[in-house]
Amino acid sequence: MMLYEWEGKELMQRYGIPTPRGLSIFCVQDVGTALSHIGTSDVMVKVQVQGGGRGKGGGVKRARTPKQAEDACRELLSVPFQGKLVAGLLVEEHLEIRKEMYLAFTYDTASRSPVCLYSARGGVDIEEISDTDLKRVMLDIRQDAVDLDVPFVQEAWCAFKESDARLLEINPLVETASGMFVAADAKVILDDDAAFRHAEWSSYASRSPLGRSLTSREIAAEQIDTGSEYYRGTAGKYIEMDGDIAVLFSGGGASIANMDALIRAGLRPANYTEYSGNPPREKVYELTKVVLSKPGLKGLWIVGGVANFTNIDETFHGIADALTEVKPSYPIVVRRAGPHEQEGMARMRACALTHGLNIQLFSKEVSMTHTAHVLSEMVQRVPTLVC
């Protein structure tokens, strides 16, 4: 879960990391309250979205008077920012900056350990700095201190560990003209799998990685992996998109490649969805019902690699239950293999025969990406109704 800047700064404040005086607001009428809270009209107005590029993209504006602050807020709240939902604004005191630095904690996938990243150069051009300008300090999650002489590095390390963050980034960490060090920006991504340790996370509003509020289907899917049997496989990942081909993927790595294959075949995904870890029939049924509930669907693609321990018949039983209820008339393509595959395929054939489903089934002899083209051909053969 990516926090908005104001949420990330509130987290950092709890660990003793100074941030600019500021207030998050959600309408233009709150500008006066924010300026009174800050104690000055010389402020920065910063759009709050799920993503970066705000500085270069016009999402951060300087205001020197209340009128300018109101105008900036009105402009930033009026439209989405770079296609992303604007969740609010952060109004902060303007800082006279002497120096900008970069400080971050994240995980290094090669060494499978935390790493501290530091550069004496920070700000909006951080992506352009060379590797020689970026210092990497490999860490052990069990160590208490970081061997780096940088302001607030120990506090940031503590915040990173105790918050179960995947990323904690301060860019820029600034030195002001008065010699104070302040976290002028904050980017924090929390590990969703650690939510059971953090009851306080329930105060964060639900959010989509696409930078908008969750849809009703996304909210429903989130509930699938909750409850006393949340650990029995995962089947609650659903991201709604603007296409018309429903997808049910198995496994995260192949899922990304399959999304590309679907688009290359000329089709538009209605969602990104995956289930894995041998989920029970009931979970897969609930997920399939969510996937099939989107209006305007023109096809369904059920695809995955060769499973190691996922029971294909068990998961197909859940899918067949949902197909029995919905009885979709659009084409369906299935490609899957693994334990109890024959029983699962037989179940899908019986479901198709009973309910007259337009379905084609494939095993490992046919590549996953090829079945995207099969579905494309089936969709194209469906006659278009003229009203």
C-alpha positions as CSV (number, residue, x, y, z in Angstrom):
1,M,0.0,0.0,0.0
2,M,1.4,3.3,-1.1
3,L,0.8,6.1,1.4
4,Y,0.0,9.6,0.3
5,E,2.6,12.2,1.1
6,W,0.8,13.6,4.1
7,E,0.3,10.1,5.5
8,G,4.0,9.3,5.0
9,K,5.0,12.5,6.8
10,E,2.7,11.7,9.7
11,L,4.5,8.4,10.0
12,M,7.9,10.0,9.9
13,Q,6.9,12.6,12.5
14,R,6.1,9.8,14.9
15,Y,9.8,8.7,14.7
16,G,11.2,12.2,15.2
17,I,11.8,13.2,11.6
18,P,11.0,16.9,11.1
19,T,8.7,17.8,8.2
20,P,7.5,21.2,7.0
21,R,4.6,22.8,8.9
22,G,1.5,21.9,6.8
23,L,-2.0,20.6,6.6
24,S,-3.9,18.3,4.3
25,I,-7.0,19.7,2.8
26,F,-9.8,18.4,0.5
27,C,-11.6,21.5,-0.8
28,V,-10.7,25.2,-1.6
29,Q,-12.8,26.4,1.4
30,D,-10.1,24.9,3.7
31,V,-7.3,27.0,2.4
32,G,-7.8,29.7,5.1
33,T,-7.7,27.1,7.9
34,A,-4.4,25.7,6.4
35,L,-2.8,29.1,6.2
36,S,-3.7,29.9,9.8
37,H,-2.4,26.5,10.9
38,I,0.9,27.1,9.1
39,G,1.2,30.7,10.2
40,T,2.2,32.1,6.8
41,S,0.8,32.7,3.3
42,D,4.1,31.8,1.6
43,V,3.3,28.1,1.0
44,M,3.7,25.2,-1.4
45,V,0.5,23.5,-2.6
46,K,1.1,19.9,-3.5
47,V,-1.3,17.5,-5.2
48,Q,-1.8,14.2,-3.5
49,V,-1.9,11.3,-5.9
50,Q,-0.6,7.7,-6.0
51,G,2.5,8.2,-8.0
52,G,5.5,10.5,-8.6
53,G,6.4,13.1,-11.2
54,R,4.5,15.9,-9.4
55,G,7.2,18.5,-9.4
56,K,8.0,18.3,-13.1
57,G,4.3,17.7,-14.0
58,G,2.9,20.8,-12.5
59,G,1.5,19.2,-9.4
60,V,3.4,21.4,-7.0
61,K,2.8,25.1,-7.0
62,R,4.2,28.1,-5.0
63,A,1.8,30.6,-3.5
64,R,2.7,33.8,-1.7
65,T,-0.7,35.2,-0.9
66,P,-4.0,33.7,0.2
67,K,-5.5,34.5,-3.2
68,Q,-2.7,32.6,-5.0
69,A,-3.1,29.7,-2.6
70,E,-6.8,29.5,-3.3
71,D,-6.2,29.7,-7.1
72,A,-3.6,26.9,-6.9
73,C,-5.9,24.7,-4.8
74,R,-8.8,25.3,-7.2
75,E,-6.7,24.4,-10.2
76,L,-5.2,21.3,-8.7
77,L,-8.5,20.0,-7.4
78,S,-10.4,20.6,-10.6
79,V,-9.1,17.8,-12.8
80,P,-7.2,14.5,-12.4
81,F,-3.4,14.8,-12.3
82,Q,-1.8,12.8,-15.1
83,G,-4.8,10.6,-15.2
84,K,-4.7,9.9,-11.5
85,L,-7.4,10.6,-8.9
86,V,-6.5,13.6,-6.7
87,A,-7.1,12.5,-3.2
88,G,-6.5,16.0,-1.7
89,L,-3.8,18.6,-1.3
90,L,-1.0,19.2,1.1
91,V,-0.4,22.9,1.9
92,E,3.0,23.4,3.5
93,E,5.3,26.3,4.5
94,H,7.8,27.3,1.8
95,L,11.3,26.4,2.8
96,E,14.4,28.4,1.9
97,I,16.6,25.5,0.8
98,R,20.4,25.4,1.0
99,K,21.0,21.8,0.0
100,E,18.9,18.9,-1.3
101,M,19.9,15.2,-0.5
102,Y,18.3,11.8,-1.1
103,L,17.7,9.1,1.6
104,A,15.8,5.9,1.2
105,F,15.4,2.4,2.6
106,T,14.2,-0.5,0.6
107,Y,15.0,-4.1,-0.1
108,D,17.7,-5.4,-2.5
109,T,16.2,-8.4,-4.4
110,A,19.6,-9.8,-5.3
111,S,21.0,-10.0,-1.7
112,R,17.5,-10.4,-0.2
113,S,18.3,-7.8,2.5
114,P,17.5,-4.2,3.3
115,V,19.6,-1.5,1.7
116,C,20.1,2.2,2.5
117,L,20.4,4.5,-0.4
118,Y,22.0,8.0,0.0
119,S,23.0,10.7,-2.3
120,A,24.3,14.2,-1.6
121,R,22.2,15.3,-4.5
122,G,18.4,15.0,-4.4
123,G,15.3,16.5,-5.8
124,V,13.2,16.2,-8.9
125,D,16.2,15.0,-11.0
126,I,17.2,12.1,-8.7
127,E,16.6,9.6,-11.6
128,E,19.4,11.2,-13.5
129,I,22.2,10.9,-11.0
130,S,24.9,8.4,-11.7
131,D,25.6,5.2,-9.7
132,T,28.8,6.8,-8.5
133,D,26.8,9.5,-6.8
134,L,24.5,7.0,-5.0
135,K,25.9,5.3,-1.9
136,R,24.5,1.9,-1.1
137,V,24.8,0.5,2.4
138,M,23.7,-3.2,2.7
139,L,21.9,-3.9,6.1
140,D,20.8,-6.7,8.3
141,I,17.2,-6.4,9.4
142,R,18.4,-7.3,12.9
143,Q,20.8,-4.5,13.3
144,D,19.9,-1.4,15.3
145,A,22.0,1.3,13.7
146,V,23.2,2.3,10.2
147,D,26.8,3.1,9.6
148,L,26.2,6.4,7.8
149,D,26.6,9.9,8.9
150,V,23.4,11.4,7.5
151,P,20.7,13.4,9.4
152,F,17.9,11.3,10.7
153,V,19.2,8.1,9.1
154,Q,18.7,6.1,12.3
155,E,15.2,7.5,12.8
156,A,14.3,6.6,9.2
157,W,15.8,3.1,9.6
158,C,13.7,2.5,12.7
159,A,10.6,3.8,11.0
160,F,11.3,1.5,8.0
161,K,11.6,-1.6,10.1
162,E,8.9,-1.0,12.7
163,S,6.4,0.0,10.0
164,D,7.0,-3.0,7.8
165,A,7.7,-0.8,4.9
166,R,8.9,-2.0,1.5
167,L,10.1,1.5,0.7
168,L,10.7,4.6,2.8
169,E,12.1,7.5,0.7
170,I,12.9,11.1,1.7
171,N,13.5,13.1,-1.5
172,P,14.6,15.7,-0.9
173,L,16.0,15.6,2.6
174,V,16.8,19.3,2.7
175,E,19.1,21.6,4.7
176,T,17.4,24.9,5.1
177,A,19.0,28.3,5.0
178,S,18.8,28.4,8.8
179,G,20.7,25.1,9.1
180,M,17.8,22.8,9.9
181,F,17.3,19.4,8.2
182,V,13.8,18.6,7.1
183,A,12.0,15.8,5.1
184,A,10.6,18.0,2.4
185,D,8.9,15.0,0.7
186,A,8.0,11.5,1.8
187,K,7.2,8.3,-0.1
188,V,6.3,5.3,1.9
189,I,5.1,1.9,0.6
190,L,3.9,-0.6,3.3
191,D,3.9,-4.3,3.0
192,D,0.3,-5.4,2.7
193,D,1.2,-8.9,4.0
194,A,2.1,-7.3,7.4
195,A,-1.3,-5.7,7.9
196,F,-2.2,-8.2,10.7
197,R,0.5,-6.6,12.8
198,H,-0.8,-3.1,12.3
199,A,-4.3,-2.4,13.5
200,E,-3.6,1.3,12.9
201,W,-3.5,0.7,9.1
202,S,-7.3,0.4,9.1
203,S,-7.5,4.2,9.4
204,Y,-6.0,4.4,5.8
205,A,-8.6,4.8,3.1
206,S,-8.7,2.0,0.6
207,R,-6.8,2.8,-2.6
208,S,-6.1,1.3,-6.0
209,P,-2.6,1.1,-7.5
210,L,-4.1,2.8,-10.5
211,G,-4.4,6.0,-8.5
212,R,-8.1,6.1,-7.9
213,S,-10.7,5.0,-5.4
214,L,-11.5,1.3,-5.2
215,T,-14.5,0.2,-7.3
216,S,-17.2,-1.9,-5.6
217,R,-15.8,-5.0,-7.3
218,E,-12.3,-4.3,-6.0
219,I,-13.7,-3.8,-2.5
220,A,-15.6,-7.1,-2.7
221,A,-12.5,-8.9,-4.0
222,E,-10.4,-7.6,-1.0
223,Q,-12.8,-9.4,1.4
224,I,-12.1,-12.8,-0.2
225,D,-8.8,-13.2,1.5
226,T,-10.0,-12.1,5.0
227,G,-11.4,-14.1,7.8
228,S,-10.2,-17.1,9.7
229,E,-9.1,-19.0,6.6
230,Y,-7.3,-16.1,4.9
231,Y,-4.1,-18.2,4.7
232,R,-5.6,-20.8,2.4
233,G,-4.2,-19.5,-0.9
234,T,-4.8,-16.1,-2.3
235,A,-7.8,-15.2,-4.5
236,G,-8.4,-11.5,-3.6
237,K,-6.3,-9.7,-6.2
238,Y,-8.6,-7.8,-8.6
239,I,-7.8,-4.6,-10.4
240,E,-10.5,-3.2,-12.5
241,M,-9.6,-1.9,-16.0
242,D,-11.5,-0.3,-18.9
243,G,-11.5,-3.3,-21.3
244,D,-14.1,-5.9,-22.0
245,I,-12.1,-9.3,-21.7
246,A,-12.4,-10.8,-18.2
247,V,-9.3,-12.6,-17.1
248,L,-8.5,-15.2,-14.4
249,F,-4.8,-15.7,-14.1
250,S,-2.8,-18.2,-12.0
251,G,0.6,-17.0,-10.7
252,G,2.0,-13.5,-10.7
253,G,4.9,-13.8,-13.1
254,A,3.1,-15.4,-15.9
255,S,0.1,-13.1,-15.3
256,I,2.1,-10.0,-16.4
257,A,3.3,-11.8,-19.6
258,N,-0.2,-12.9,-20.3
259,M,-1.6,-9.3,-20.0
260,D,0.9,-8.3,-22.7
261,A,-0.1,-11.2,-24.8
262,L,-3.8,-10.3,-24.5
263,I,-3.1,-6.8,-25.6
264,R,-0.9,-7.9,-28.5
265,A,-3.8,-10.1,-29.7
266,G,-5.9,-7.0,-30.0
267,L,-8.0,-7.5,-26.9
268,R,-8.5,-5.1,-24.0
269,P,-8.4,-6.6,-20.4
270,A,-11.3,-5.8,-18.2
271,N,-9.3,-6.6,-15.1
272,Y,-6.1,-7.9,-13.7
273,T,-6.8,-10.8,-11.5
274,E,-4.8,-13.7,-10.1
275,Y,-5.2,-16.6,-7.7
276,S,-2.5,-18.8,-6.4
277,G,-1.3,-20.9,-3.5
278,N,-4.0,-23.7,-3.9
279,P,-7.0,-21.6,-2.9
280,P,-10.2,-23.6,-2.0
281,R,-13.2,-23.9,-4.2
282,E,-15.1,-21.3,-2.2
283,K,-12.5,-18.5,-2.7
284,V,-12.2,-19.1,-6.4
285,Y,-16.0,-19.1,-6.8
286,E,-16.2,-15.7,-5.0
287,L,-13.4,-14.3,-7.2
288,T,-14.9,-15.6,-10.4
289,K,-18.3,-14.0,-9.5
290,V,-16.5,-10.7,-9.0
291,V,-14.7,-11.0,-12.3
292,L,-17.9,-11.9,-14.2
293,S,-20.0,-9.2,-12.6
294,K,-18.5,-6.4,-14.7
295,P,-21.0,-5.2,-17.4
296,G,-20.2,-5.3,-21.1
297,L,-17.8,-8.3,-21.1
298,K,-17.1,-9.9,-24.5
299,G,-14.9,-12.8,-23.4
300,L,-13.3,-14.7,-20.6
301,W,-9.7,-16.0,-20.5
302,I,-8.7,-18.5,-17.8
303,V,-5.0,-19.1,-18.1
304,G,-2.1,-20.3,-16.1
305,G,1.1,-22.3,-16.3
306,V,1.7,-25.8,-15.0
307,A,0.8,-25.8,-11.3
308,N,3.1,-27.5,-8.8
309,F,0.7,-28.1,-5.9
310,T,-2.5,-26.2,-6.8
311,N,-5.4,-28.6,-7.2
312,I,-6.7,-27.8,-10.7
313,D,-10.0,-29.6,-10.1
314,E,-10.6,-27.8,-6.9
315,T,-10.1,-24.4,-8.4
316,F,-12.0,-25.3,-11.6
317,H,-14.9,-26.4,-9.3
318,G,-15.1,-22.9,-8.0
319,I,-15.0,-21.4,-11.5
320,A,-17.6,-23.9,-12.8
321,D,-19.9,-22.9,-9.9
322,A,-19.8,-19.3,-10.9
323,L,-20.2,-20.1,-14.6
324,T,-23.3,-22.2,-13.7
325,E,-24.8,-19.2,-12.0
326,V,-23.9,-16.5,-14.6
327,K,-24.2,-18.7,-17.8
328,P,-22.2,-16.2,-19.9
329,S,-22.9,-16.2,-23.7
330,Y,-19.5,-14.8,-24.7
331,P,-16.5,-17.0,-25.7
332,I,-14.3,-18.6,-23.0
333,V,-10.8,-20.0,-23.4
334,V,-9.1,-22.1,-20.7
335,R,-5.4,-23.0,-20.6
336,R,-4.2,-24.8,-17.4
337,A,-2.2,-27.8,-16.3
338,G,-1.1,-29.5,-13.1
339,P,-2.4,-31.8,-10.3
340,H,-5.9,-33.2,-11.0
341,E,-5.9,-31.5,-14.3
342,Q,-8.0,-34.3,-16.1
343,E,-10.7,-34.1,-13.5
344,G,-10.8,-30.3,-13.7
345,M,-11.0,-30.3,-17.5
346,A,-13.8,-32.9,-17.4
347,R,-15.7,-30.7,-14.9
348,M,-15.3,-27.7,-17.3
349,R,-16.5,-29.8,-20.3
350,A,-19.6,-30.9,-18.3
351,C,-20.4,-27.4,-17.3
352,A,-20.1,-26.2,-20.9
353,L,-22.3,-29.0,-22.2
354,T,-25.0,-28.5,-19.5
355,H,-25.2,-24.7,-20.0
356,G,-24.3,-24.3,-23.6
357,L,-21.1,-22.4,-23.0
358,N,-18.9,-21.3,-25.9
359,I,-15.6,-22.7,-24.5
360,Q,-12.3,-24.1,-25.6
361,L,-10.0,-26.0,-23.3
362,F,-6.2,-26.3,-23.6
363,S,-3.4,-28.0,-21.6
364,K,0.4,-27.5,-21.5
365,E,0.7,-28.7,-25.1
366,V,-0.5,-25.2,-26.2
367,S,1.3,-22.1,-25.1
368,M,-0.5,-19.6,-22.9
369,T,0.2,-16.7,-25.3
370,H,-1.2,-18.7,-28.2
371,T,-4.6,-19.1,-26.4
372,A,-4.9,-15.3,-26.3
373,H,-5.0,-15.4,-30.2
374,V,-7.6,-18.2,-30.0
375,L,-9.8,-16.1,-27.8
376,S,-9.3,-13.1,-30.1
377,E,-10.5,-15.2,-33.1
378,M,-13.5,-16.4,-31.1
379,V,-14.5,-12.9,-30.1
380,Q,-14.3,-11.7,-33.6
381,R,-16.6,-14.4,-34.8
382,V,-19.4,-13.4,-32.4
383,P,-21.9,-11.3,-34.5
384,T,-22.3,-7.7,-33.5
385,L,-25.9,-6.8,-32.7
386,V,-27.2,-3.7,-34.5
387,C,-29.9,-1.8,-32.5
